[in-house]
Amino acid sequence: MNAAKETFKKLDVEKLLELQKQGFQLSKNFHVAYRSSNLLWFEGTLSFEEYIRFWKKEYSNLKQIKRTDFSDLFSELEDKKIIVSEDRSKIKEKILDKRYDKLNICPGFLMKYTWKDEDAIRLDKSNMFDADFKDKVEAAFSVIGGI
């Protein structure tokens, strides 16, 4: 949760979305955790951009949720389209039926870049793969205030 807060605090949403035009794949990675164990992942119905803009606006409200607030939490997440009603049975089975006393809310996202085979071979043969790799890493980290 602390990593999510720090990431969203520094996140440049426009730069992140621009990465898609550079060939990066971006996807949601919303899940809930107990201590350091990830329990459930949710897809929801928000587009990636809607999801990112939602958490950019709401990240400062992230906190550990006590058991007495689990039902309210999941109702709110459903209202915000972070989860869907079909997730309720998984939530009951994996969380509500267990003895977890608190949950961590983890609004992550994935940035992925994959080279086409022919591009990777061409870059490697011209001794440019390392430089291109470095460029991609710098582009990814620049959206969250790094490098």
CNS distance restraints for C-alpha pairs under 8 A (distance, minus, plus):
assign (resid   1 and name CA) (resid   5 and name CA) 6.19 0.50 0.50
assign (resid   1 and name CA) (resid  62 and name CA) 7.02 0.50 0.50
assign (resid   1 and name CA) (resid  63 and name CA) 7.39 0.50 0.50
assign (resid   1 and name CA) (resid 104 and name CA) 6.51 0.50 0.50
assign (resid   1 and name CA) (resid 105 and name CA) 6.36 0.50 0.50
assign (resid   1 and name CA) (resid 106 and name CA) 5.51 0.50 0.50
assign (resid   1 and name CA) (resid 107 and name CA) 7.87 0.50 0.50
assign (resid   2 and name CA) (resid   6 and name CA) 6.19 0.50 0.50
assign (resid   3 and name CA) (resid   7 and name CA) 5.96 0.50 0.50
assign (resid   4 and name CA) (resid   8 and name CA) 6.00 0.50 0.50
assign (resid   4 and name CA) (resid  59 and name CA) 7.42 0.50 0.50
assign (resid   4 and name CA) (resid 106 and name CA) 6.65 0.50 0.50
assign (resid   4 and name CA) (resid 107 and name CA) 6.41 0.50 0.50
assign (resid   4 and name CA) (resid 108 and name CA) 6.49 0.50 0.50
assign (resid   5 and name CA) (resid   9 and name CA) 5.96 0.50 0.50
assign (resid   5 and name CA) (resid  59 and name CA) 5.53 0.50 0.50
assign (resid   5 and name CA) (resid  60 and name CA) 6.44 0.50 0.50
assign (resid   5 and name CA) (resid  62 and name CA) 7.19 0.50 0.50
assign (resid   6 and name CA) (resid  10 and name CA) 6.38 0.50 0.50
assign (resid   7 and name CA) (resid  11 and name CA) 5.79 0.50 0.50
assign (resid   7 and name CA) (resid 144 and name CA) 5.83 0.50 0.50
assign (resid   8 and name CA) (resid  55 and name CA) 7.03 0.50 0.50
assign (resid   8 and name CA) (resid  56 and name CA) 5.36 0.50 0.50
assign (resid   8 and name CA) (resid  59 and name CA) 6.27 0.50 0.50
assign (resid   8 and name CA) (resid 144 and name CA) 7.47 0.50 0.50
assign (resid   9 and name CA) (resid  56 and name CA) 7.07 0.50 0.50
assign (resid   9 and name CA) (resid  59 and name CA) 7.29 0.50 0.50
assign (resid   9 and name CA) (resid  60 and name CA) 7.94 0.50 0.50
assign (resid  10 and name CA) (resid 143 and name CA) 7.78 0.50 0.50
assign (resid  10 and name CA) (resid 144 and name CA) 5.18 0.50 0.50
assign (resid  10 and name CA) (resid 145 and name CA) 5.41 0.50 0.50
assign (resid  11 and name CA) (resid  16 and name CA) 7.77 0.50 0.50
assign (resid  11 and name CA) (resid  56 and name CA) 7.41 0.50 0.50
assign (resid  11 and name CA) (resid 143 and name CA) 5.64 0.50 0.50
assign (resid  11 and name CA) (resid 144 and name CA) 4.39 0.50 0.50
assign (resid  11 and name CA) (resid 145 and name CA) 6.62 0.50 0.50
assign (resid  12 and name CA) (resid  16 and name CA) 6.23 0.50 0.50
assign (resid  12 and name CA) (resid 143 and name CA) 5.14 0.50 0.50
assign (resid  12 and name CA) (resid 144 and name CA) 6.37 0.50 0.50
assign (resid  12 and name CA) (resid 145 and name CA) 7.77 0.50 0.50
assign (resid  13 and name CA) (resid  17 and name CA) 6.18 0.50 0.50
assign (resid  13 and name CA) (resid  52 and name CA) 7.25 0.50 0.50
assign (resid  13 and name CA) (resid  53 and name CA) 7.19 0.50 0.50
assign (resid  13 and name CA) (resid  56 and name CA) 7.86 0.50 0.50
assign (resid  13 and name CA) (resid 143 and name CA) 7.32 0.50 0.50
assign (resid  14 and name CA) (resid  18 and name CA) 6.13 0.50 0.50
assign (resid  15 and name CA) (resid  19 and name CA) 6.55 0.50 0.50
assign (resid  15 and name CA) (resid 143 and name CA) 5.60 0.50 0.50
assign (resid  16 and name CA) (resid  20 and name CA) 7.63 0.50 0.50
assign (resid  16 and name CA) (resid 140 and name CA) 7.72 0.50 0.50
assign (resid  16 and name CA) (resid 143 and name CA) 5.54 0.50 0.50
assign (resid  17 and name CA) (resid  21 and name CA) 7.75 0.50 0.50
assign (resid  17 and name CA) (resid  49 and name CA) 7.38 0.50 0.50
assign (resid  18 and name CA) (resid  22 and name CA) 6.91 0.50 0.50
assign (resid  19 and name CA) (resid  23 and name CA) 6.59 0.50 0.50
assign (resid  19 and name CA) (resid  24 and name CA) 5.43 0.50 0.50
assign (resid  19 and name CA) (resid  25 and name CA) 7.95 0.50 0.50
assign (resid  19 and name CA) (resid 139 and name CA) 7.68 0.50 0.50
assign (resid  19 and name CA) (resid 140 and name CA) 7.66 0.50 0.50
assign (resid  20 and name CA) (resid  24 and name CA) 4.75 0.50 0.50
assign (resid  20 and name CA) (resid  25 and name CA) 6.05 0.50 0.50
assign (resid  20 and name CA) (resid  26 and name CA) 6.92 0.50 0.50
assign (resid  23 and name CA) (resid 113 and name CA) 6.60 0.50 0.50
assign (resid  23 and name CA) (resid 114 and name CA) 7.94 0.50 0.50
assign (resid  24 and name CA) (resid 111 and name CA) 6.49 0.50 0.50
assign (resid  24 and name CA) (resid 112 and name CA) 5.47 0.50 0.50
assign (resid  24 and name CA) (resid 113 and name CA) 4.65 0.50 0.50
assign (resid  24 and name CA) (resid 114 and name CA) 7.47 0.50 0.50
assign (resid  25 and name CA) (resid 110 and name CA) 7.78 0.50 0.50
assign (resid  25 and name CA) (resid 111 and name CA) 5.84 0.50 0.50
assign (resid  25 and name CA) (resid 112 and name CA) 5.02 0.50 0.50
assign (resid  25 and name CA) (resid 113 and name CA) 6.17 0.50 0.50
assign (resid  26 and name CA) (resid  48 and name CA) 7.39 0.50 0.50
assign (resid  26 and name CA) (resid 109 and name CA) 7.14 0.50 0.50
assign (resid  26 and name CA) (resid 110 and name CA) 5.52 0.50 0.50
assign (resid  26 and name CA) (resid 111 and name CA) 4.82 0.50 0.50
assign (resid  26 and name CA) (resid 112 and name CA) 6.44 0.50 0.50
assign (resid  27 and name CA) (resid  48 and name CA) 6.14 0.50 0.50
assign (resid  27 and name CA) (resid 109 and name CA) 5.65 0.50 0.50
assign (resid  27 and name CA) (resid 110 and name CA) 5.14 0.50 0.50
assign (resid  27 and name CA) (resid 111 and name CA) 6.89 0.50 0.50
assign (resid  28 and name CA) (resid  43 and name CA) 7.14 0.50 0.50
assign (resid  28 and name CA) (resid  48 and name CA) 6.13 0.50 0.50
assign (resid  28 and name CA) (resid  51 and name CA) 7.30 0.50 0.50
assign (resid  28 and name CA) (resid 107 and name CA) 7.91 0.50 0.50
assign (resid  28 and name CA) (resid 108 and name CA) 6.43 0.50 0.50
assign (resid  28 and name CA) (resid 109 and name CA) 4.50 0.50 0.50
assign (resid  28 and name CA) (resid 110 and name CA) 6.30 0.50 0.50
assign (resid  29 and name CA) (resid  41 and name CA) 7.04 0.50 0.50
assign (resid  29 and name CA) (resid  42 and name CA) 7.51 0.50 0.50
assign (resid  29 and name CA) (resid  43 and name CA) 7.64 0.50 0.50
assign (resid  29 and name CA) (resid 107 and name CA) 6.41 0.50 0.50
assign (resid  29 and name CA) (resid 108 and name CA) 4.63 0.50 0.50
assign (resid  29 and name CA) (resid 109 and name CA) 4.58 0.50 0.50
assign (resid  29 and name CA) (resid 110 and name CA) 6.46 0.50 0.50
assign (resid  30 and name CA) (resid  41 and name CA) 5.74 0.50 0.50
assign (resid  30 and name CA) (resid  42 and name CA) 5.67 0.50 0.50
assign (resid  30 and name CA) (resid  43 and name CA) 7.03 0.50 0.50
assign (resid  30 and name CA) (resid  82 and name CA) 7.92 0.50 0.50
assign (resid  30 and name CA) (resid 106 and name CA) 5.83 0.50 0.50
assign (resid  30 and name CA) (resid 107 and name CA) 4.51 0.50 0.50
assign (resid  30 and name CA) (resid 108 and name CA) 5.36 0.50 0.50
assign (resid  30 and name CA) (resid 109 and name CA) 7.19 0.50 0.50
assign (resid  31 and name CA) (resid  38 and name CA) 6.96 0.50 0.50
assign (resid  31 and name CA) (resid  39 and name CA) 7.17 0.50 0.50
assign (resid  31 and name CA) (resid  40 and name CA) 5.41 0.50 0.50
assign (resid  31 and name CA) (resid  41 and name CA) 4.16 0.50 0.50
assign (resid  31 and name CA) (resid  42 and name CA) 5.95 0.50 0.50
assign (resid  31 and name CA) (resid 105 and name CA) 6.61 0.50 0.50
assign (resid  31 and name CA) (resid 106 and name CA) 5.24 0.50 0.50
assign (resid  31 and name CA) (resid 107 and name CA) 6.46 0.50 0.50
assign (resid  31 and name CA) (resid 108 and name CA) 7.59 0.50 0.50
assign (resid  32 and name CA) (resid  38 and name CA) 6.09 0.50 0.50
assign (resid  32 and name CA) (resid  39 and name CA) 5.79 0.50 0.50
assign (resid  32 and name CA) (resid  40 and name CA) 5.65 0.50 0.50
assign (resid  32 and name CA) (resid  41 and name CA) 6.77 0.50 0.50
assign (resid  32 and name CA) (resid 103 and name CA) 6.49 0.50 0.50
assign (resid  32 and name CA) (resid 104 and name CA) 5.58 0.50 0.50
assign (resid  32 and name CA) (resid 105 and name CA) 4.87 0.50 0.50
assign (resid  32 and name CA) (resid 106 and name CA) 5.57 0.50 0.50
assign (resid  33 and name CA) (resid  37 and name CA) 5.42 0.50 0.50
assign (resid  33 and name CA) (resid  38 and name CA) 4.16 0.50 0.50
assign (resid  33 and name CA) (resid  39 and name CA) 5.08 0.50 0.50
assign (resid  33 and name CA) (resid  40 and name CA) 7.21 0.50 0.50
assign (resid  33 and name CA) (resid 103 and name CA) 5.69 0.50 0.50
assign (resid  33 and name CA) (resid 104 and name CA) 4.99 0.50 0.50
assign (resid  33 and name CA) (resid 105 and name CA) 6.62 0.50 0.50
assign (resid  33 and name CA) (resid 106 and name CA) 7.13 0.50 0.50
assign (resid  34 and name CA) (resid  38 and name CA) 6.43 0.50 0.50
assign (resid  34 and name CA) (resid  39 and name CA) 6.86 0.50 0.50
assign (resid  34 and name CA) (resid 100 and name CA) 7.19 0.50 0.50
assign (resid  34 and name CA) (resid 102 and name CA) 6.76 0.50 0.50
assign (resid  34 and name CA) (resid 103 and name CA) 5.10 0.50 0.50
assign (resid  34 and name CA) (resid 104 and name CA) 5.99 0.50 0.50
assign (resid  35 and name CA) (resid 103 and name CA) 7.54 0.50 0.50
assign (resid  35 and name CA) (resid 104 and name CA) 7.23 0.50 0.50
assign (resid  39 and name CA) (resid  94 and name CA) 7.12 0.50 0.50
assign (resid  39 and name CA) (resid  95 and name CA) 7.69 0.50 0.50
assign (resid  40 and name CA) (resid  91 and name CA) 7.74 0.50 0.50
assign (resid  40 and name CA) (resid  94 and name CA) 7.52 0.50 0.50
assign (resid  42 and name CA) (resid  82 and name CA) 7.28 0.50 0.50
assign (resid  42 and name CA) (resid  83 and name CA) 5.82 0.50 0.50
assign (resid  42 and name CA) (resid  87 and name CA) 7.61 0.50 0.50
assign (resid  43 and name CA) (resid  82 and name CA) 7.00 0.50 0.50
assign (resid  43 and name CA) (resid  83 and name CA) 6.40 0.50 0.50
assign (resid  44 and name CA) (resid  78 and name CA) 7.99 0.50 0.50
assign (resid  44 and name CA) (resid  81 and name CA) 5.46 0.50 0.50
assign (resid  44 and name CA) (resid  82 and name CA) 4.45 0.50 0.50
assign (resid  44 and name CA) (resid  83 and name CA) 4.12 0.50 0.50
assign (resid  44 and name CA) (resid  84 and name CA) 5.46 0.50 0.50
assign (resid  45 and name CA) (resid  81 and name CA) 5.55 0.50 0.50
assign (resid  45 and name CA) (resid  82 and name CA) 6.62 0.50 0.50
assign (resid  45 and name CA) (resid  83 and name CA) 7.17 0.50 0.50
assign (resid  45 and name CA) (resid  84 and name CA) 7.16 0.50 0.50
assign (resid  46 and name CA) (resid  50 and name CA) 5.60 0.50 0.50
assign (resid  46 and name CA) (resid  51 and name CA) 5.63 0.50 0.50
assign (resid  46 and name CA) (resid  81 and name CA) 6.06 0.50 0.50
assign (resid  46 and name CA) (resid  82 and name CA) 6.65 0.50 0.50
assign (resid  47 and name CA) (resid  51 and name CA) 6.08 0.50 0.50
assign (resid  48 and name CA) (resid  52 and name CA) 6.15 0.50 0.50
assign (resid  49 and name CA) (resid  53 and name CA) 6.08 0.50 0.50
assign (resid  50 and name CA) (resid  54 and name CA) 5.97 0.50 0.50
assign (resid  51 and name CA) (resid  55 and name CA) 6.35 0.50 0.50
assign (resid  51 and name CA) (resid  82 and name CA) 7.54 0.50 0.50
assign (resid  52 and name CA) (resid  56 and name CA) 5.99 0.50 0.50
assign (resid  53 and name CA) (resid  57 and name CA) 6.25 0.50 0.50
assign (resid  54 and name CA) (resid  58 and name CA) 6.13 0.50 0.50
assign (resid  55 and name CA) (resid  59 and name CA) 5.16 0.50 0.50
assign (resid  55 and name CA) (resid 107 and name CA) 7.09 0.50 0.50
assign (resid  58 and name CA) (resid  62 and name CA) 7.40 0.50 0.50
assign (resid  62 and name CA) (resid 105 and name CA) 6.72 0.50 0.50
assign (resid  63 and name CA) (resid 104 and name CA) 6.89 0.50 0.50
assign (resid  63 and name CA) (resid 105 and name CA) 7.05 0.50 0.50
assign (resid  64 and name CA) (resid 102 and name CA) 6.46 0.50 0.50
assign (resid  64 and name CA) (resid 103 and name CA) 5.67 0.50 0.50
assign (resid  64 and name CA) (resid 104 and name CA) 4.91 0.50 0.50
assign (resid  64 and name CA) (resid 105 and name CA) 6.88 0.50 0.50
assign (resid  65 and name CA) (resid  69 and name CA) 6.31 0.50 0.50
assign (resid  65 and name CA) (resid  70 and name CA) 6.81 0.50 0.50
assign (resid  65 and name CA) (resid  73 and name CA) 7.82 0.50 0.50
assign (resid  65 and name CA) (resid 102 and name CA) 5.27 0.50 0.50
assign (resid  65 and name CA) (resid 103 and name CA) 5.12 0.50 0.50
assign (resid  65 and name CA) (resid 104 and name CA) 6.42 0.50 0.50
assign (resid  65 and name CA) (resid 105 and name CA) 7.75 0.50 0.50
assign (resid  66 and name CA) (resid  70 and name CA) 6.71 0.50 0.50
assign (resid  66 and name CA) (resid 101 and name CA) 6.04 0.50 0.50
assign (resid  66 and name CA) (resid 102 and name CA) 4.38 0.50 0.50
assign (resid  66 and name CA) (resid 103 and name CA) 6.67 0.50 0.50
assign (resid  67 and name CA) (resid 100 and name CA) 6.98 0.50 0.50
assign (resid  67 and name CA) (resid 101 and name CA) 5.03 0.50 0.50
assign (resid  67 and name CA) (resid 102 and name CA) 5.26 0.50 0.50
assign (resid  67 and name CA) (resid 103 and name CA) 7.57 0.50 0.50
assign (resid  69 and name CA) (resid  73 and name CA) 6.06 0.50 0.50
assign (resid  70 and name CA) (resid  74 and name CA) 6.25 0.50 0.50
assign (resid  70 and name CA) (resid  96 and name CA) 7.97 0.50 0.50
assign (resid  71 and name CA) (resid  75 and name CA) 6.17 0.50 0.50
assign (resid  72 and name CA) (resid  76 and name CA) 6.07 0.50 0.50
assign (resid  73 and name CA) (resid  77 and name CA) 6.13 0.50 0.50
assign (resid  74 and name CA) (resid  78 and name CA) 6.05 0.50 0.50
assign (resid  74 and name CA) (resid  83 and name CA) 7.78 0.50 0.50
assign (resid  75 and name CA) (resid  79 and name CA) 6.15 0.50 0.50
assign (resid  76 and name CA) (resid  80 and name CA) 6.18 0.50 0.50
assign (resid  77 and name CA) (resid  81 and name CA) 6.16 0.50 0.50
assign (resid  77 and name CA) (resid  82 and name CA) 5.17 0.50 0.50
assign (resid  77 and name CA) (resid  83 and name CA) 5.75 0.50 0.50
assign (resid  78 and name CA) (resid  82 and name CA) 5.85 0.50 0.50
assign (resid  78 and name CA) (resid  83 and name CA) 4.83 0.50 0.50
assign (resid  78 and name CA) (resid  84 and name CA) 5.46 0.50 0.50
assign (resid  78 and name CA) (resid  85 and name CA) 6.68 0.50 0.50
assign (resid  83 and name CA) (resid  87 and name CA) 6.64 0.50 0.50
assign (resid  84 and name CA) (resid  88 and name CA) 7.66 0.50 0.50
assign (resid  87 and name CA) (resid  91 and name CA) 6.20 0.50 0.50
assign (resid  88 and name CA) (resid  92 and name CA) 6.10 0.50 0.50
assign (resid  89 and name CA) (resid  93 and name CA) 6.16 0.50 0.50
assign (resid  90 and name CA) (resid  94 and name CA) 5.78 0.50 0.50
assign (resid  90 and name CA) (resid  95 and name CA) 7.83 0.50 0.50
assign (resid  91 and name CA) (resid  95 and name CA) 5.30 0.50 0.50
assign (resid  91 and name CA) (resid  96 and name CA) 6.31 0.50 0.50
assign (resid  92 and name CA) (resid  96 and name CA) 4.55 0.50 0.50
assign (resid  92 and name CA) (resid  97 and name CA) 5.69 0.50 0.50
assign (resid  93 and name CA) (resid  97 and name CA) 5.53 0.50 0.50
assign (resid  93 and name CA) (resid  98 and name CA) 7.63 0.50 0.50
assign (resid  94 and name CA) (resid  98 and name CA) 6.73 0.50 0.50
assign (resid  95 and name CA) (resid  99 and name CA) 7.70 0.50 0.50
assign (resid  95 and name CA) (resid 100 and name CA) 6.91 0.50 0.50
assign (resid  96 and name CA) (resid 100 and name CA) 7.77 0.50 0.50
assign (resid 111 and name CA) (resid 140 and name CA) 7.24 0.50 0.50
assign (resid 113 and name CA) (resid 136 and name CA) 7.63 0.50 0.50
assign (resid 115 and name CA) (resid 119 and name CA) 6.22 0.50 0.50
assign (resid 115 and name CA) (resid 120 and name CA) 5.76 0.50 0.50
assign (resid 116 and name CA) (resid 120 and name CA) 6.20 0.50 0.50
assign (resid 117 and name CA) (resid 121 and name CA) 6.15 0.50 0.50
assign (resid 118 and name CA) (resid 122 and name CA) 6.04 0.50 0.50
assign (resid 119 and name CA) (resid 123 and name CA) 6.02 0.50 0.50
assign (resid 120 and name CA) (resid 124 and name CA) 5.97 0.50 0.50
assign (resid 120 and name CA) (resid 129 and name CA) 6.76 0.50 0.50
assign (resid 121 and name CA) (resid 125 and name CA) 6.03 0.50 0.50
assign (resid 122 and name CA) (resid 126 and name CA) 6.28 0.50 0.50
assign (resid 123 and name CA) (resid 127 and name CA) 6.11 0.50 0.50
assign (resid 123 and name CA) (resid 128 and name CA) 4.81 0.50 0.50
assign (resid 123 and name CA) (resid 129 and name CA) 4.67 0.50 0.50
assign (resid 123 and name CA) (resid 132 and name CA) 7.83 0.50 0.50
assign (resid 124 and name CA) (resid 128 and name CA) 5.82 0.50 0.50
assign (resid 124 and name CA) (resid 129 and name CA) 4.91 0.50 0.50
assign (resid 124 and name CA) (resid 130 and name CA) 7.91 0.50 0.50
assign (resid 128 and name CA) (resid 132 and name CA) 6.20 0.50 0.50
assign (resid 129 and name CA) (resid 133 and name CA) 5.95 0.50 0.50
assign (resid 130 and name CA) (resid 134 and name CA) 6.15 0.50 0.50
assign (resid 131 and name CA) (resid 135 and name CA) 6.20 0.50 0.50
assign (resid 132 and name CA) (resid 136 and name CA) 6.28 0.50 0.50
assign (resid 133 and name CA) (resid 137 and name CA) 6.30 0.50 0.50
assign (resid 134 and name CA) (resid 138 and name CA) 6.10 0.50 0.50
assign (resid 135 and name CA) (resid 139 and name CA) 6.07 0.50 0.50
assign (resid 136 and name CA) (resid 140 and name CA) 6.19 0.50 0.50
assign (resid 137 and name CA) (resid 141 and name CA) 6.19 0.50 0.50
assign (resid 138 and name CA) (resid 142 and name CA) 5.87 0.50 0.50
assign (resid 138 and name CA) (resid 146 and name CA) 7.99 0.50 0.50
assign (resid 138 and name CA) (resid 147 and name CA) 6.09 0.50 0.50
assign (resid 139 and name CA) (resid 143 and name CA) 6.94 0.50 0.50
assign (resid 140 and name CA) (resid 144 and name CA) 7.61 0.50 0.50
assign (resid 141 and name CA) (resid 145 and name CA) 6.53 0.50 0.50
assign (resid 141 and name CA) (resid 146 and name CA) 4.89 0.50 0.50
assign (resid 141 and name CA) (resid 147 and name CA) 5.98 0.50 0.50
assign (resid 142 and name CA) (resid 146 and name CA) 5.15 0.50 0.50
assign (resid 142 and name CA) (resid 147 and name CA) 5.82 0.50 0.50
